[in-house]
Amino acid sequence: MDSFFFAHCLLFWFLATFYLQTIDFCFCSSDGVPGSVRSACMKEERQALLSFRHDLADPSGRLSSWTEMSPWSWELWDEVAYRRSLLRGKTNPSFLSLKHLDYLDRSCNDFRLPLFISQLKSLRYLNLSAFSSSEGVIPESIWNLSSSKFLQYFDGIRIPKFFGHLKSLQFLDMSFSSFEITSNLANLSNLIYLDFGGNFWSIKTSKNLNWFSQLSFLKYLNLQCVDLSRSGDSWLVAANMLPSLLELHVSSCEIEHFPLSLPKINITSLLILDMSQDLIVSNFFGGSIARELGSLKDLEELDLSINGFDGQVPRLTRNLANNNFVGGLQELLDGCVGCTNDKLESVDLSLNRLHCKFPASLGMLQNLQYLNLESNTVWGTISEFIGNLSSLETIKP
């Protein structure tokens, strides 16, 4: 299963829903526009868009087709076109005439977010990602958008305290930003999707993430590149209290140590766990920690690659590459064979210190598509089991 499959499904469902709701809005295409849509483009709305265009610098000429005389030739202003426009300027107050506007994407542009944004009562989706403003602030009046369900946010802008008022939010994307994650977001109890993922140039920090445990409906949590070195085990304790969680991404989070034991695992519905590139060192991967993670029976993707785990190969599956595991493959297989509904599709144990023979039981993994055992010492006759691996596409012994 692709690591972002679930997230993409959610986004597709959500955006498709809002597209249907906004089809009577005045961003009209010249091709195949039904009469009902054309009639909805009222004169007041056309004038509002023309005024909006007048106050913007449009170096790409993306809005050049917007004229009073040819409203039906106005190009559909989709997300890609908007991002490439690099618009600058200010937002004309006539924008308030767009009373039915419920989808607004202002990402990757450079102009001030107006105070009257909060008066767009029908707004359900607001995207400000990679948004640049000379003031560098978001007006507090935005919290009046209490019915908004989807918000993509920020490029280096501090999280306002009033964010906690947006209690209807279900999807919050704060990726590629630079700020400290604060506990006032705990009030967003209806969140289903929460993305703090960034990159090495926009690492965020957090001292305590215990408040995550209050987001009981959360299904997707991305903390990639969030600096968790100061949070201790709080991130793990909090994540373990999210019973609905399906995806957890904590790769490149500077998690230097992993607890030797865990309380009972509560996130038993977890499908994807990514802890790669955390450079976890001086941890003996065994005992209760391996048993507890092995209890995630629905897990379809596990990535612990590029860490420093020691010890025997745990009864886990998926990507354990570039660690320091020793022993054989039987320990791994003990945790996944014999299950009639096993979903294991990929195993990567490359760059470890395995010293073993190919176990015949490997042939029981009938859904296996990818097997990588490079840079280990594994011997034996592959033909003894490979005939049973009908789905196998790649093997690197």
C-alpha positions as CSV (number, residue, x, y, z in Angstrom):
1,M,0.0,0.0,0.0
2,D,1.4,3.4,-1.0
3,S,2.4,5.4,2.1
4,F,0.2,8.3,1.1
5,F,-2.7,6.3,-0.4
6,F,-5.1,6.8,2.6
7,A,-4.3,10.5,2.7
8,H,-4.9,10.9,-1.0
9,C,-8.2,9.1,-0.8
10,L,-9.4,11.4,2.0
11,L,-8.3,14.5,0.1
12,F,-9.9,13.3,-3.1
13,W,-13.2,12.6,-1.4
14,F,-13.2,15.9,0.4
15,L,-12.3,18.1,-2.5
16,A,-14.7,16.3,-4.8
17,T,-17.5,17.0,-2.4
18,F,-16.6,20.7,-2.3
19,Y,-16.3,20.9,-6.1
20,L,-19.9,19.8,-6.4
21,Q,-20.9,22.5,-3.9
22,T,-19.1,25.2,-5.8
23,I,-20.2,24.3,-9.4
24,D,-22.7,27.3,-9.4
25,F,-19.9,29.7,-8.6
26,C,-18.7,32.2,-11.2
27,F,-15.3,30.8,-12.1
28,C,-16.6,29.6,-15.5
29,S,-14.9,27.7,-18.2
30,S,-15.5,28.4,-21.9
31,D,-15.9,24.7,-22.6
32,G,-19.1,22.9,-21.9
33,V,-20.6,25.4,-19.4
34,P,-24.2,24.5,-18.8
35,G,-26.9,27.2,-18.9
36,S,-27.7,26.9,-15.2
37,V,-24.1,27.7,-14.3
38,R,-23.9,30.6,-16.7
39,S,-27.1,32.1,-15.3
40,A,-25.6,31.9,-11.8
41,C,-22.7,34.3,-12.8
42,M,-24.5,37.4,-11.7
43,K,-23.4,40.8,-12.8
44,E,-22.4,41.7,-9.3
45,E,-20.2,38.7,-9.0
46,R,-18.6,39.4,-12.4
47,Q,-17.9,43.0,-11.3
48,A,-16.4,41.7,-8.0
49,L,-13.9,39.5,-9.9
50,L,-13.0,42.3,-12.3
51,S,-12.3,44.6,-9.3
52,F,-10.3,41.8,-7.7
53,R,-8.3,41.5,-10.9
54,H,-7.7,45.3,-11.1
55,D,-5.9,45.4,-7.8
56,L,-3.5,42.5,-8.5
57,A,-0.2,42.4,-10.3
58,D,-0.5,39.5,-12.7
59,P,3.0,39.0,-14.3
60,S,2.0,35.7,-15.9
61,G,-1.1,37.2,-17.6
62,R,-3.2,34.4,-16.2
63,L,-6.2,36.7,-15.7
64,S,-6.0,38.5,-19.0
65,S,-9.1,36.8,-20.3
66,W,-11.2,38.3,-17.6
67,T,-13.2,41.1,-19.3
68,E,-16.6,42.7,-18.9
69,M,-17.6,41.8,-22.5
70,S,-16.6,38.2,-22.5
71,P,-17.3,36.6,-19.1
72,W,-17.8,33.1,-20.6
73,S,-14.2,33.0,-21.8
74,W,-12.9,33.3,-18.3
75,E,-10.6,30.5,-17.7
76,L,-11.3,28.0,-14.9
77,W,-9.0,29.1,-12.1
78,D,-7.8,25.8,-10.9
79,E,-5.2,25.1,-8.2
80,V,-2.3,24.5,-10.5
81,A,-2.9,27.7,-12.5
82,Y,-3.2,29.7,-9.3
83,R,0.0,28.5,-7.9
84,R,1.8,29.3,-11.1
85,S,0.4,32.8,-11.2
86,L,2.5,34.3,-8.4
87,L,0.0,37.1,-7.9
88,R,0.8,40.1,-5.9
89,G,-1.2,43.0,-4.6
90,K,-4.3,43.4,-2.3
91,T,-7.7,41.9,-2.2
92,N,-10.5,44.3,-3.2
93,P,-13.4,44.5,-0.7
94,S,-15.7,43.7,-3.6
95,F,-14.7,40.1,-3.0
96,L,-17.4,40.1,-0.3
97,S,-20.0,40.0,-3.2
98,L,-19.0,36.4,-3.8
99,K,-21.5,35.2,-1.3
100,H,-21.5,31.6,-2.4
101,L,-17.7,31.2,-2.3
102,D,-16.8,28.1,-0.3
103,Y,-13.4,27.1,-1.9
104,L,-10.5,29.6,-1.8
105,D,-6.9,28.7,-2.8
106,R,-4.4,31.5,-2.2
107,S,-1.3,29.4,-2.0
108,C,2.0,30.4,-3.4
109,N,1.1,34.1,-3.9
110,D,2.2,37.3,-2.3
111,F,-0.4,39.7,-0.9
112,R,-2.0,40.6,2.3
113,L,-4.9,38.5,3.7
114,P,-7.7,41.0,4.3
115,L,-9.5,41.4,7.6
116,F,-12.8,40.9,5.9
117,I,-11.9,37.3,5.0
118,S,-13.9,36.3,8.1
119,Q,-17.1,37.6,6.5
120,L,-17.0,34.9,3.8
121,K,-19.5,32.8,5.7
122,S,-19.9,30.1,3.1
123,L,-16.2,29.4,3.1
124,R,-15.4,25.7,3.8
125,Y,-11.9,25.3,2.3
126,L,-9.0,27.8,2.7
127,N,-5.5,27.1,1.4
128,L,-2.8,29.5,2.5
129,S,0.2,27.1,2.1
130,A,3.4,28.8,0.9
131,F,1.5,32.0,1.4
132,S,3.7,35.1,1.7
133,S,2.7,38.4,3.3
134,S,4.8,41.4,4.1
135,E,3.0,41.7,7.4
136,G,3.7,38.0,8.2
137,V,0.5,37.7,10.2
138,I,-2.9,36.2,9.8
139,P,-5.8,38.4,11.0
140,E,-7.5,37.1,14.2
141,S,-10.9,37.6,12.5
142,I,-10.3,34.4,10.6
143,W,-11.5,32.5,13.6
144,N,-15.1,33.6,12.7
145,L,-14.9,31.1,9.9
146,S,-16.1,28.5,12.4
147,S,-17.8,26.3,9.8
148,S,-14.5,25.8,7.8
149,K,-13.6,22.1,7.6
150,F,-10.4,22.2,5.6
151,L,-7.4,24.6,6.1
152,Q,-4.0,24.4,4.5
153,Y,-1.8,26.9,6.1
154,F,1.4,28.9,6.5
155,D,4.8,29.6,5.3
156,G,6.8,30.6,8.4
157,I,3.9,32.3,10.1
158,R,3.4,31.9,13.9
159,I,0.4,29.8,14.8
160,P,-2.2,32.2,16.2
161,K,-3.9,31.3,19.6
162,F,-7.3,31.9,18.1
163,F,-6.9,28.8,16.0
164,G,-8.4,26.9,18.8
165,H,-11.8,28.4,17.9
166,L,-12.0,26.6,14.5
167,K,-13.7,23.7,16.1
168,S,-15.4,22.5,13.0
169,L,-12.0,21.8,11.3
170,Q,-11.6,18.2,10.1
171,F,-8.5,18.6,7.8
172,L,-5.5,20.8,8.8
173,D,-2.4,21.0,6.7
174,M,0.5,23.0,8.3
175,S,3.2,21.3,6.3
176,F,6.4,23.0,5.2
177,S,6.3,25.7,7.9
178,S,8.5,26.8,10.7
179,F,7.0,27.3,14.1
180,E,6.6,25.6,17.5
181,I,3.5,23.4,17.7
182,T,1.3,24.7,20.5
183,S,-1.3,23.0,22.7
184,N,-4.1,25.4,21.7
185,L,-4.7,23.1,18.7
186,A,-6.0,20.5,21.2
187,N,-9.4,22.3,20.9
188,L,-9.8,21.1,17.3
189,S,-11.4,17.9,18.6
190,N,-13.0,17.1,15.2
191,L,-9.8,16.8,13.3
192,I,-9.4,13.7,11.1
193,Y,-6.3,14.8,9.1
194,L,-3.4,16.7,10.7
195,D,-0.2,17.3,8.8
196,F,2.8,19.0,10.3
197,G,5.3,17.4,7.8
198,G,8.1,19.6,6.6
199,N,11.6,19.3,5.3
200,F,15.1,19.9,6.6
201,W,14.9,23.6,6.0
202,S,11.7,24.1,8.0
203,I,12.1,22.0,11.1
204,K,9.5,22.6,13.8
205,T,10.0,22.0,17.5
206,S,7.8,20.9,20.3
207,K,8.3,20.3,24.0
208,N,5.2,18.4,24.8
209,L,2.7,16.6,22.6
210,N,0.4,15.0,25.2
211,W,-2.5,17.1,23.9
212,F,-2.6,15.0,20.8
213,S,-4.4,12.4,22.9
214,Q,-7.5,14.7,22.8
215,L,-7.9,14.3,19.1
216,S,-9.8,11.1,19.3
217,F,-11.1,11.2,15.7
218,L,-7.7,11.6,14.2
219,K,-6.9,9.1,11.4
220,Y,-3.8,10.7,9.8
221,L,-0.9,12.3,11.7
222,N,2.2,13.4,9.9
223,L,5.1,14.7,12.1
224,Q,7.8,14.2,9.5
225,C,10.9,16.4,10.3
226,V,9.3,17.8,13.5
227,D,12.0,18.1,16.1
228,L,10.9,15.7,18.8
229,S,14.2,15.6,20.6
230,R,12.8,17.7,23.5
231,S,9.5,15.9,23.8
232,G,10.8,12.7,25.4
233,D,8.3,9.9,25.1
234,S,5.2,12.2,25.1
235,W,4.7,11.9,21.3
236,L,4.5,8.1,21.6
237,V,2.3,8.1,24.6
238,A,-0.1,10.6,22.9
239,A,-0.1,8.7,19.6
240,N,-0.9,5.5,21.5
241,M,-4.1,7.2,22.8
242,L,-5.6,7.8,19.3
243,P,-7.9,4.8,18.7
244,S,-8.9,5.8,15.2
245,L,-5.4,6.4,13.9
246,L,-4.6,4.7,10.6
247,E,-1.4,6.5,9.5
248,L,1.5,7.7,11.7
249,H,4.6,9.4,10.1
250,V,7.5,10.3,12.4
251,S,10.4,10.0,10.1
252,S,13.5,12.3,10.5
253,C,12.2,13.6,13.9
254,E,15.5,13.3,15.7
255,I,14.1,10.6,18.0
256,E,17.4,9.5,19.6
257,H,16.0,6.9,22.0
258,F,13.1,4.5,22.0
259,P,11.6,3.1,25.2
260,L,12.5,-0.5,26.1
261,S,8.9,-1.2,26.9
262,L,5.5,0.1,26.0
263,P,2.1,-0.1,27.7
264,K,-0.6,-1.9,25.8
265,I,-0.9,-0.8,22.2
266,N,-4.2,1.0,21.7
267,I,-3.7,2.0,18.0
268,T,-4.5,-1.5,16.8
269,S,-6.1,-0.2,13.6
270,L,-2.8,1.3,12.4
271,L,-2.1,0.6,8.8
272,I,1.1,2.7,8.2
273,L,3.9,3.4,10.6
274,D,7.0,5.3,9.3
275,M,9.9,5.9,11.7
276,S,12.6,5.9,9.1
277,Q,15.7,8.1,9.3
278,D,15.4,9.0,12.9
279,L,18.9,7.7,13.6
280,I,17.8,6.0,16.7
281,V,20.9,4.6,18.4
282,S,21.8,2.5,21.4
283,N,18.5,0.7,21.5
284,F,18.2,-3.1,21.9
285,F,15.2,-3.9,19.7
286,G,13.7,-6.9,21.5
287,G,11.6,-7.9,24.4
288,S,8.2,-6.3,25.0
289,I,8.7,-3.5,22.5
290,A,9.0,-5.9,19.6
291,R,6.1,-8.0,20.9
292,E,3.8,-4.9,21.2
293,L,4.6,-3.6,17.8
294,G,4.1,-7.1,16.5
295,S,0.5,-7.0,17.8
296,L,-0.4,-4.5,15.1
297,K,-2.2,-7.1,13.0
298,D,-3.6,-4.7,10.5
299,L,-0.3,-3.0,9.8
300,E,0.4,-2.9,6.0
301,E,3.5,-0.7,5.9
302,L,6.2,-0.4,8.5
303,D,9.4,1.6,7.9
304,L,12.2,1.5,10.5
305,S,15.0,2.0,8.0
306,I,18.1,4.1,8.6
307,N,18.2,3.8,12.4
308,G,20.6,2.1,14.8
309,F,18.5,-0.7,16.3
310,D,20.5,-3.6,17.7
311,G,19.4,-7.1,18.7
312,Q,17.6,-10.0,17.1
313,V,15.4,-9.5,14.1
314,P,11.9,-8.7,15.6
315,R,8.7,-10.3,14.6
316,L,7.9,-7.4,12.4
317,T,7.7,-6.9,8.7
318,R,8.3,-4.4,6.0
319,N,11.3,-2.0,5.9
320,L,14.0,-2.6,8.5
321,A,16.9,-1.7,6.3
322,N,20.1,-0.1,7.4
323,N,20.1,-1.0,11.1
324,N,22.3,-3.4,13.0
325,F,20.1,-6.4,13.4
326,V,21.7,-9.9,13.8
327,G,20.4,-13.4,13.6
328,G,18.2,-15.0,11.1
329,L,15.0,-14.7,9.1
330,Q,13.0,-17.2,11.1
331,E,12.3,-14.7,13.8
332,L,10.8,-12.4,11.2
333,L,8.7,-15.1,9.6
334,D,7.4,-16.4,12.9
335,G,5.4,-13.1,13.2
336,C,3.8,-13.2,9.8
337,V,3.4,-16.7,8.3
338,G,0.6,-19.0,9.0
339,C,-2.0,-16.2,8.7
340,T,-4.5,-17.0,6.0
341,N,-5.1,-13.3,5.4
342,D,-1.5,-12.1,5.5
343,K,-1.1,-8.8,3.5
344,L,2.7,-8.7,3.5
345,E,3.9,-7.3,0.2
346,S,7.4,-5.9,0.9
347,V,10.3,-6.9,3.1
348,D,13.6,-4.9,3.2
349,L,16.3,-6.1,5.6
350,S,19.2,-4.8,3.6
351,L,22.4,-3.4,5.3
352,N,22.1,-5.4,8.5
353,R,24.2,-8.2,10.0
354,L,22.0,-11.3,9.3
355,H,23.8,-14.6,9.1
356,C,21.4,-17.4,8.2
357,K,19.9,-19.7,5.6
358,F,16.9,-19.0,3.5
359,P,14.0,-20.5,5.4
360,A,11.6,-22.6,3.4
361,S,8.7,-20.9,5.2
362,L,9.5,-17.8,3.2
363,G,7.5,-19.5,0.5
364,M,4.3,-19.1,2.6
365,L,4.3,-15.3,1.9
366,Q,2.2,-15.6,-1.2
367,N,1.5,-11.9,-1.5
368,L,5.1,-10.9,-1.3
369,Q,6.2,-8.6,-4.1
370,Y,9.5,-7.2,-2.9
371,L,12.3,-8.9,-0.9
372,N,15.7,-7.1,-0.3
373,L,18.3,-8.9,1.8
374,E,21.4,-7.2,0.3
375,S,24.6,-6.7,2.4
376,N,23.8,-9.6,4.7
377,T,25.1,-13.2,4.8
378,V,22.2,-15.4,3.6
379,W,22.7,-18.7,1.9
380,G,20.7,-21.6,0.6
381,T,18.7,-22.6,-2.4
382,I,16.1,-20.0,-3.4
383,S,14.4,-22.5,-5.8
384,E,13.1,-24.4,-2.7
385,F,10.5,-21.7,-2.0
386,I,10.5,-19.1,-4.8
387,G,8.0,-21.1,-6.9
388,N,5.3,-20.4,-4.3
389,L,5.9,-16.7,-4.4
390,S,3.5,-16.0,-7.3
391,S,3.3,-12.3,-6.7
392,L,7.1,-11.7,-6.3
393,E,8.4,-9.0,-8.6
394,T,11.8,-8.1,-7.1
395,I,14.3,-10.1,-5.1
396,K,17.7,-8.9,-4.0
397,P,19.5,-11.7,-2.1
